[in-house]
Amino acid sequence: MPAQQGWASEEVLHRFLGVRAGRKARYARLLVEALGLGAVPRPLDAVLEI
């Protein structure tokens, strides 16, 4: 997108996920399901253990 040229990948992703209602929840699920069990970040692992 021309308006987003020069943006960092993280900024583009943040904008994409935050534009429409429900996108964060939808894509969060897909991203978590795509993680291998060895790739789960420690904070997420700690939350899931509760």
C-alpha distance matrix in Angstrom:
0.0 3.8 5.5 5.4 6.5 10.0 10.1 12.7 12.3 14.7 12.7 9.6 12.5 14.4 11.9 11.4 15.2 16.1 14.5 17.0 20.7 22.1 19.0 20.5 23.8 22.6 20.6 23.1 25.8 24.0 23.2 26.9 28.3 26.5 28.1 31.4 34.3 34.6 31.0 31.4 30.9 34.2 33.2 32.1 35.3 37.4 36.1 36.7 40.2 41.2
3.8 0.0 3.8 5.4 5.4 9.0 10.2 13.4 14.1 16.5 14.1 11.7 15.1 16.6 14.0 14.3 18.1 18.5 16.9 19.7 23.4 25.1 22.2 23.4 27.0 26.1 24.0 26.4 29.2 27.5 26.6 30.1 31.7 29.9 31.3 34.5 37.4 37.5 33.8 34.2 33.4 36.6 35.6 34.8 38.0 39.9 38.7 39.6 43.0 44.0
5.5 3.8 0.0 3.8 5.8 8.7 8.9 12.4 13.5 15.1 12.1 10.4 13.9 14.5 11.6 12.8 16.4 16.1 14.6 17.8 21.3 23.3 20.7 21.7 25.4 25.0 23.1 25.1 28.2 27.0 26.0 29.4 31.3 29.8 31.0 34.4 37.0 37.1 33.4 33.4 32.3 35.3 33.9 33.2 36.6 38.3 36.9 38.0 41.5 42.2
5.4 5.4 3.8 0.0 3.8 6.2 5.5 8.8 9.8 11.5 8.8 7.0 10.7 11.7 9.5 10.8 14.3 14.5 13.8 17.1 20.5 22.0 19.1 19.6 23.3 22.9 20.6 22.5 25.6 24.4 23.0 26.3 28.4 26.7 27.7 31.0 33.6 33.5 29.8 29.9 28.8 31.8 30.6 30.0 33.3 35.1 33.9 35.0 38.4 39.2
6.5 5.4 5.8 3.8 0.0 3.8 5.5 8.7 10.1 12.7 10.7 9.3 12.9 14.4 12.9 13.9 17.3 18.0 17.4 20.7 24.1 25.4 22.2 22.6 26.2 25.7 23.1 24.9 28.0 26.4 24.7 28.1 30.0 28.0 28.8 31.8 34.6 34.2 30.5 31.1 29.9 33.0 32.2 31.8 34.9 36.8 35.9 37.0 40.3 41.4
10.0 9.0 8.7 6.2 3.8 0.0 3.8 6.5 9.1 11.5 9.9 9.7 13.2 14.4 13.7 15.3 18.3 18.9 19.0 22.4 25.6 26.7 23.5 23.3 26.9 26.8 23.9 25.2 28.4 27.0 24.9 28.0 30.2 28.1 28.4 31.3 33.8 33.1 29.4 30.0 28.5 31.4 30.7 30.7 33.8 35.5 35.0 36.3 39.4 40.5
10.1 10.2 8.9 5.5 5.5 3.8 0.0 3.8 6.4 8.1 6.1 6.4 9.9 10.7 10.3 12.3 14.9 15.4 16.0 19.5 22.4 23.4 20.3 19.8 23.4 23.5 20.7 21.7 25.1 24.0 21.8 24.8 27.2 25.4 25.6 28.7 31.0 30.5 26.7 27.0 25.4 28.2 27.3 27.2 30.4 32.1 31.4 32.8 35.9 36.9
12.7 13.4 12.4 8.8 8.7 6.5 3.8 0.0 3.8 5.4 5.3 6.5 8.8 9.9 10.9 12.5 14.5 15.5 16.9 20.1 22.6 23.1 19.8 18.8 22.2 22.4 19.3 19.9 23.2 22.1 19.5 22.2 24.8 22.8 22.7 25.5 27.8 27.0 23.2 23.7 22.0 24.9 24.2 24.3 27.3 29.0 28.6 30.0 33.0 34.2
12.3 14.1 13.5 9.8 10.1 9.1 6.4 3.8 0.0 3.8 5.4 5.2 6.2 8.5 9.9 10.5 12.3 14.2 15.6 18.4 20.8 20.8 17.3 16.4 19.6 19.4 16.1 16.9 20.0 18.6 16.0 19.0 21.3 19.2 19.3 22.3 24.8 24.2 20.5 21.0 19.9 23.0 22.5 22.1 25.0 27.1 26.6 27.6 30.7 32.1
14.7 16.5 15.1 11.5 12.7 11.5 8.1 5.4 3.8 0.0 3.8 5.5 5.1 6.0 8.6 9.8 10.5 12.0 14.3 17.0 19.0 18.8 15.6 14.0 17.3 17.8 14.6 14.7 18.2 17.4 14.7 17.2 20.0 18.4 18.2 21.3 23.4 22.9 19.2 19.1 17.5 20.4 19.5 19.2 22.4 24.1 23.5 24.8 27.9 29.0
12.7 14.1 12.1 8.8 10.7 9.9 6.1 5.3 5.4 3.8 0.0 3.8 5.4 5.0 6.1 8.5 10.0 10.5 12.2 15.5 17.7 18.4 15.4 14.3 17.9 18.5 15.8 16.3 19.9 19.4 17.2 19.8 22.6 21.3 21.4 24.7 26.7 26.5 22.7 22.3 20.7 23.4 22.0 21.8 25.2 26.7 25.6 27.1 30.3 31.1
9.6 11.7 10.4 7.0 9.3 9.7 6.4 6.5 5.2 5.5 3.8 0.0 3.8 5.5 5.1 6.1 8.6 9.9 10.8 13.8 16.6 17.2 13.9 13.6 17.2 17.1 14.4 15.8 19.1 18.0 16.3 19.4 21.8 20.3 21.0 24.4 26.8 26.9 23.2 23.1 22.0 25.1 23.9 23.1 26.4 28.2 27.0 28.0 31.4 32.4
12.5 15.1 13.9 10.7 12.9 13.2 9.9 8.8 6.2 5.1 5.4 3.8 0.0 3.8 5.4 5.0 6.1 8.4 10.2 12.5 14.7 14.6 11.2 10.5 13.9 13.8 10.8 12.0 15.3 14.4 12.6 15.7 18.0 16.8 17.6 21.1 23.4 23.8 20.1 19.7 18.9 22.1 20.9 19.7 23.0 25.0 23.7 24.5 27.9 28.9
14.4 16.6 14.5 11.7 14.4 14.4 10.7 9.9 8.5 6.0 5.0 5.5 3.8 0.0 3.8 5.5 5.3 6.0 8.6 11.4 13.1 13.5 10.6 9.3 13.0 13.8 11.5 12.0 15.7 15.6 13.9 16.4 19.3 18.7 19.1 22.7 24.5 24.9 21.3 20.3 19.0 21.7 19.9 19.0 22.6 24.0 22.4 23.7 27.1 27.7
11.9 14.0 11.6 9.5 12.9 13.7 10.3 10.9 9.9 8.6 6.1 5.1 5.4 3.8 0.0 3.8 5.6 5.2 6.1 9.5 12.1 13.3 10.7 10.6 14.3 14.8 13.1 14.4 17.8 17.5 16.5 19.3 21.7 21.2 22.1 25.7 27.7 28.4 24.7 23.8 22.7 25.4 23.5 22.5 26.1 27.5 25.7 26.9 30.4 30.8
11.4 14.3 12.8 10.8 13.9 15.3 12.3 12.5 10.5 9.8 8.5 6.1 5.0 5.5 3.8 0.0 3.8 5.6 5.7 8.0 10.9 11.5 8.3 9.1 12.6 12.2 10.4 12.6 15.6 14.9 14.3 17.5 19.4 18.8 20.3 24.0 26.2 27.2 23.7 23.0 22.5 25.5 23.8 22.3 25.6 27.5 25.6 26.2 29.9 30.5
15.2 18.1 16.4 14.3 17.3 18.3 14.9 14.5 12.3 10.5 10.0 8.6 6.1 5.3 5.6 3.8 0.0 3.8 5.8 7.0 8.7 8.6 5.5 5.4 9.0 9.3 7.7 9.4 12.5 12.5 12.1 14.8 17.0 17.0 18.3 22.0 23.9 25.2 21.8 20.6 20.1 22.9 21.0 19.2 22.6 24.3 22.2 22.8 26.5 26.9
16.1 18.5 16.1 14.5 18.0 18.9 15.4 15.5 14.2 12.0 10.5 9.9 8.4 6.0 5.2 5.6 3.8 0.0 3.8 5.9 7.4 8.7 6.9 6.7 10.3 11.4 10.8 11.8 15.0 15.7 15.4 17.6 20.0 20.4 21.4 25.2 26.7 28.0 24.6 23.0 22.1 24.5 22.1 20.7 24.3 25.5 23.1 24.2 27.8 27.7
14.5 16.9 14.6 13.8 17.4 19.0 16.0 16.9 15.6 14.3 12.2 10.8 10.2 8.6 6.1 5.7 5.8 3.8 0.0 3.8 6.8 9.2 7.8 9.2 12.4 12.8 12.6 14.5 17.2 17.5 17.7 20.3 22.3 22.5 24.1 27.8 29.6 31.0 27.6 26.2 25.6 28.1 25.8 24.3 27.8 29.1 26.6 27.5 31.2 31.1
17.0 19.7 17.8 17.1 20.7 22.4 19.5 20.1 18.4 17.0 15.5 13.8 12.5 11.4 9.5 8.0 7.0 5.9 3.8 0.0 3.8 6.3 5.8 8.4 10.7 10.7 11.6 13.7 15.8 16.3 17.3 19.7 21.2 21.9 23.8 27.5 29.3 31.1 28.0 26.4 26.2 28.7 26.4 24.3 27.7 29.1 26.3 26.8 30.5 30.3
20.7 23.4 21.3 20.5 24.1 25.6 22.4 22.6 20.8 19.0 17.7 16.6 14.7 13.1 12.1 10.9 8.7 7.4 6.8 3.8 0.0 3.8 5.7 7.6 8.8 9.7 11.5 13.0 14.7 16.0 17.3 19.0 20.6 21.9 23.7 27.3 28.7 30.7 27.8 25.8 25.6 27.8 25.3 23.1 26.4 27.4 24.4 24.8 28.5 28.0
22.1 25.1 23.3 22.0 25.4 26.7 23.4 23.1 20.8 18.8 18.4 17.2 14.6 13.5 13.3 11.5 8.6 8.7 9.2 6.3 3.8 0.0 3.8 5.6 5.5 6.2 8.6 10.0 11.2 12.7 14.4 15.8 17.1 18.8 20.6 24.2 25.4 27.7 25.0 23.0 23.2 25.4 23.0 20.4 23.5 24.8 21.7 21.7 25.5 25.1
19.0 22.2 20.7 19.1 22.2 23.5 20.3 19.8 17.3 15.6 15.4 13.9 11.2 10.6 10.7 8.3 5.5 6.9 7.8 5.8 5.7 3.8 0.0 3.8 5.5 5.1 6.0 8.2 10.0 10.7 11.9 14.0 15.4 16.4 18.4 22.0 23.7 25.7 22.8 21.1 21.4 24.0 22.0 19.5 22.6 24.3 21.6 21.6 25.4 25.6
20.5 23.4 21.7 19.6 22.6 23.3 19.8 18.8 16.4 14.0 14.3 13.6 10.5 9.3 10.6 9.1 5.4 6.7 9.2 8.4 7.6 5.6 3.8 0.0 3.8 5.5 5.4 5.8 8.5 10.0 10.3 11.9 14.1 15.2 16.4 20.1 21.4 23.2 20.2 18.3 18.1 20.5 18.3 16.0 19.3 20.8 18.2 18.5 22.3 22.5
23.8 27.0 25.4 23.3 26.2 26.9 23.4 22.2 19.6 17.3 17.9 17.2 13.9 13.0 14.3 12.6 9.0 10.3 12.4 10.7 8.8 5.5 5.5 3.8 0.0 3.8 5.6 5.1 6.3 8.8 10.0 10.7 12.4 14.4 15.8 19.2 20.1 22.5 19.9 17.7 18.0 20.2 18.0 15.2 18.1 19.6 16.6 16.5 20.2 20.3
22.6 26.1 25.0 22.9 25.7 26.8 23.5 22.4 19.4 17.8 18.5 17.1 13.8 13.8 14.8 12.2 9.3 11.4 12.8 10.7 9.7 6.2 5.1 5.5 3.8 0.0 3.8 5.6 5.6 6.7 9.0 10.4 11.1 12.8 15.0 18.4 19.9 22.4 20.0 18.3 19.2 21.8 20.2 17.1 19.6 21.7 19.0 18.3 22.1 22.6
20.6 24.0 23.1 20.6 23.1 23.9 20.7 19.3 16.1 14.6 15.8 14.4 10.8 11.5 13.1 10.4 7.7 10.8 12.6 11.6 11.5 8.6 6.0 5.4 5.6 3.8 0.0 3.8 5.3 5.0 6.0 8.5 9.7 10.5 12.5 16.1 18.0 20.1 17.3 16.0 16.9 19.9 18.6 15.7 18.3 20.7 18.6 18.0 21.8 22.7
23.1 26.4 25.1 22.5 24.9 25.2 21.7 19.9 16.9 14.7 16.3 15.8 12.0 12.0 14.4 12.6 9.4 11.8 14.5 13.7 13.0 10.0 8.2 5.8 5.1 5.6 3.8 0.0 3.8 5.5 5.2 6.1 8.5 9.9 10.9 14.5 15.7 17.7 15.0 13.1 13.7 16.4 14.9 12.0 14.8 17.0 14.8 14.4 18.2 19.1
25.8 29.2 28.2 25.6 28.0 28.4 25.1 23.2 20.0 18.2 19.9 19.1 15.3 15.7 17.8 15.6 12.5 15.0 17.2 15.8 14.7 11.2 10.0 8.5 6.3 5.6 5.3 3.8 0.0 3.8 5.5 5.3 6.1 8.6 10.2 13.4 14.5 17.2 15.1 13.2 14.7 17.3 16.2 12.7 14.7 17.2 14.9 13.6 17.3 18.4
24.0 27.5 27.0 24.4 26.4 27.0 24.0 22.1 18.6 17.4 19.4 18.0 14.4 15.6 17.5 14.9 12.5 15.7 17.5 16.3 16.0 12.7 10.7 10.0 8.8 6.7 5.0 5.5 3.8 0.0 3.8 5.5 5.2 6.2 8.9 12.2 14.2 16.7 14.5 13.6 15.5 18.6 18.1 14.7 16.5 19.4 17.7 16.2 19.8 21.4
23.2 26.6 26.0 23.0 24.7 24.9 21.8 19.5 16.0 14.7 17.2 16.3 12.6 13.9 16.5 14.3 12.1 15.4 17.7 17.3 17.3 14.4 11.9 10.3 10.0 9.0 6.0 5.2 5.5 3.8 0.0 3.8 5.5 5.1 6.5 10.2 12.4 14.2 11.5 10.7 12.3 15.6 15.4 12.4 14.4 17.5 16.2 15.2 18.7 20.5
26.9 30.1 29.4 26.3 28.1 28.0 24.8 22.2 19.0 17.2 19.8 19.4 15.7 16.4 19.3 17.5 14.8 17.6 20.3 19.7 19.0 15.8 14.0 11.9 10.7 10.4 8.5 6.1 5.3 5.5 3.8 0.0 3.8 5.4 5.3 8.6 9.7 12.0 9.9 8.2 10.3 13.2 13.0 9.6 11.1 14.2 13.1 11.6 15.0 17.0
28.3 31.7 31.3 28.4 30.0 30.2 27.2 24.8 21.3 20.0 22.6 21.8 18.0 19.3 21.7 19.4 17.0 20.0 22.3 21.2 20.6 17.1 15.4 14.1 12.4 11.1 9.7 8.5 6.1 5.2 5.5 3.8 0.0 3.8 5.5 7.9 9.5 12.5 11.1 10.2 13.1 15.9 16.2 12.6 13.3 16.7 15.6 13.3 16.4 18.7
26.5 29.9 29.8 26.7 28.0 28.1 25.4 22.8 19.2 18.4 21.3 20.3 16.8 18.7 21.2 18.8 17.0 20.4 22.5 21.9 21.9 18.8 16.4 15.2 14.4 12.8 10.5 9.9 8.6 6.2 5.1 5.4 3.8 0.0 3.8 6.5 9.4 11.6 9.8 10.2 13.0 16.3 17.1 14.0 14.7 18.3 17.8 15.9 18.8 21.4
28.1 31.3 31.0 27.7 28.8 28.4 25.6 22.7 19.3 18.2 21.4 21.0 17.6 19.1 22.1 20.3 18.3 21.4 24.1 23.8 23.7 20.6 18.4 16.4 15.8 15.0 12.5 10.9 10.2 8.9 6.5 5.3 5.5 3.8 0.0 3.8 6.4 8.0 6.0 6.5 9.5 12.8 14.1 11.4 11.7 15.4 15.5 13.8 16.4 19.3
31.4 34.5 34.4 31.0 31.8 31.3 28.7 25.5 22.3 21.3 24.7 24.4 21.1 22.7 25.7 24.0 22.0 25.2 27.8 27.5 27.3 24.2 22.0 20.1 19.2 18.4 16.1 14.5 13.4 12.2 10.2 8.6 7.9 6.5 3.8 0.0 3.8 5.4 5.2 6.8 10.4 13.1 15.2 12.8 12.0 15.8 16.6 14.5 16.4 19.7
34.3 37.4 37.0 33.6 34.6 33.8 31.0 27.8 24.8 23.4 26.7 26.8 23.4 24.5 27.7 26.2 23.9 26.7 29.6 29.3 28.7 25.4 23.7 21.4 20.1 19.9 18.0 15.7 14.5 14.2 12.4 9.7 9.5 9.4 6.4 3.8 0.0 3.8 5.4 5.7 9.4 11.1 13.5 11.2 9.4 13.1 14.3 12.0 13.2 16.8
34.6 37.5 37.1 33.5 34.2 33.1 30.5 27.0 24.2 22.9 26.5 26.9 23.8 24.9 28.4 27.2 25.2 28.0 31.0 31.1 30.7 27.7 25.7 23.2 22.5 22.4 20.1 17.7 17.2 16.7 14.2 12.0 12.5 11.6 8.0 5.4 3.8 0.0 3.8 5.7 8.6 10.1 13.3 12.0 10.2 13.6 15.5 14.0 14.8 18.4
31.0 33.8 33.4 29.8 30.5 29.4 26.7 23.2 20.5 19.2 22.7 23.2 20.1 21.3 24.7 23.7 21.8 24.6 27.6 28.0 27.8 25.0 22.8 20.2 19.9 20.0 17.3 15.0 15.1 14.5 11.5 9.9 11.1 9.8 6.0 5.2 5.4 3.8 0.0 3.8 6.2 9.0 11.7 10.3 9.8 13.3 14.8 13.8 15.4 18.6
31.4 34.2 33.4 29.9 31.1 30.0 27.0 23.7 21.0 19.1 22.3 23.1 19.7 20.3 23.8 23.0 20.6 23.0 26.2 26.4 25.8 23.0 21.1 18.3 17.7 18.3 16.0 13.1 13.2 13.6 10.7 8.2 10.2 10.2 6.5 6.8 5.7 5.7 3.8 0.0 3.8 6.4 8.5 6.6 6.2 9.8 11.0 10.1 12.0 15.0
30.9 33.4 32.3 28.8 29.9 28.5 25.4 22.0 19.9 17.5 20.7 22.0 18.9 19.0 22.7 22.5 20.1 22.1 25.6 26.2 25.6 23.2 21.4 18.1 18.0 19.2 16.9 13.7 14.7 15.5 12.3 10.3 13.1 13.0 9.5 10.4 9.4 8.6 6.2 3.8 0.0 3.8 5.7 5.4 6.2 8.7 10.2 10.7 12.4 15.0
34.2 36.6 35.3 31.8 33.0 31.4 28.2 24.9 23.0 20.4 23.4 25.1 22.1 21.7 25.4 25.5 22.9 24.5 28.1 28.7 27.8 25.4 24.0 20.5 20.2 21.8 19.9 16.4 17.3 18.6 15.6 13.2 15.9 16.3 12.8 13.1 11.1 10.1 9.0 6.4 3.8 0.0 3.8 5.5 4.9 6.1 8.7 9.8 10.5 12.9
33.2 35.6 33.9 30.6 32.2 30.7 27.3 24.2 22.5 19.5 22.0 23.9 20.9 19.9 23.5 23.8 21.0 22.1 25.8 26.4 25.3 23.0 22.0 18.3 18.0 20.2 18.6 14.9 16.2 18.1 15.4 13.0 16.2 17.1 14.1 15.2 13.5 13.3 11.7 8.5 5.7 3.8 0.0 3.8 5.4 5.1 6.4 8.7 10.0 11.4
32.1 34.8 33.2 30.0 31.8 30.7 27.2 24.3 22.1 19.2 21.8 23.1 19.7 19.0 22.5 22.3 19.2 20.7 24.3 24.3 23.1 20.4 19.5 16.0 15.2 17.1 15.7 12.0 12.7 14.7 12.4 9.6 12.6 14.0 11.4 12.8 11.2 12.0 10.3 6.6 5.4 5.5 3.8 0.0 3.8 5.4 5.1 6.2 8.7 10.4
35.3 38.0 36.6 33.3 34.9 33.8 30.4 27.3 25.0 22.4 25.2 26.4 23.0 22.6 26.1 25.6 22.6 24.3 27.8 27.7 26.4 23.5 22.6 19.3 18.1 19.6 18.3 14.8 14.7 16.5 14.4 11.1 13.3 14.7 11.7 12.0 9.4 10.2 9.8 6.2 6.2 4.9 5.4 3.8 0.0 3.8 5.5 5.1 6.3 9.1
37.4 39.9 38.3 35.1 36.8 35.5 32.1 29.0 27.1 24.1 26.7 28.2 25.0 24.0 27.5 27.5 24.3 25.5 29.1 29.1 27.4 24.8 24.3 20.8 19.6 21.7 20.7 17.0 17.2 19.4 17.5 14.2 16.7 18.3 15.4 15.8 13.1 13.6 13.3 9.8 8.7 6.1 5.1 5.4 3.8 0.0 3.8 5.5 5.2 6.9
36.1 38.7 36.9 33.9 35.9 35.0 31.4 28.6 26.6 23.5 25.6 27.0 23.7 22.4 25.7 25.6 22.2 23.1 26.6 26.3 24.4 21.7 21.6 18.2 16.6 19.0 18.6 14.8 14.9 17.7 16.2 13.1 15.6 17.8 15.5 16.6 14.3 15.5 14.8 11.0 10.2 8.7 6.4 5.1 5.5 3.8 0.0 3.8 5.5 5.6
36.7 39.6 38.0 35.0 37.0 36.3 32.8 30.0 27.6 24.8 27.1 28.0 24.5 23.7 26.9 26.2 22.8 24.2 27.5 26.8 24.8 21.7 21.6 18.5 16.5 18.3 18.0 14.4 13.6 16.2 15.2 11.6 13.3 15.9 13.8 14.5 12.0 14.0 13.8 10.1 10.7 9.8 8.7 6.2 5.1 5.5 3.8 0.0 3.8 5.5
40.2 43.0 41.5 38.4 40.3 39.4 35.9 33.0 30.7 27.9 30.3 31.4 27.9 27.1 30.4 29.9 26.5 27.8 31.2 30.5 28.5 25.5 25.4 22.3 20.2 22.1 21.8 18.2 17.3 19.8 18.7 15.0 16.4 18.8 16.4 16.4 13.2 14.8 15.4 12.0 12.4 10.5 10.0 8.7 6.3 5.2 5.5 3.8 0.0 3.8
41.2 44.0 42.2 39.2 41.4 40.5 36.9 34.2 32.1 29.0 31.1 32.4 28.9 27.7 30.8 30.5 26.9 27.7 31.1 30.3 28.0 25.1 25.6 22.5 20.3 22.6 22.7 19.1 18.4 21.4 20.5 17.0 18.7 21.4 19.3 19.7 16.8 18.4 18.6 15.0 15.0 12.9 11.4 10.4 9.1 6.9 5.6 5.5 3.8 0.0
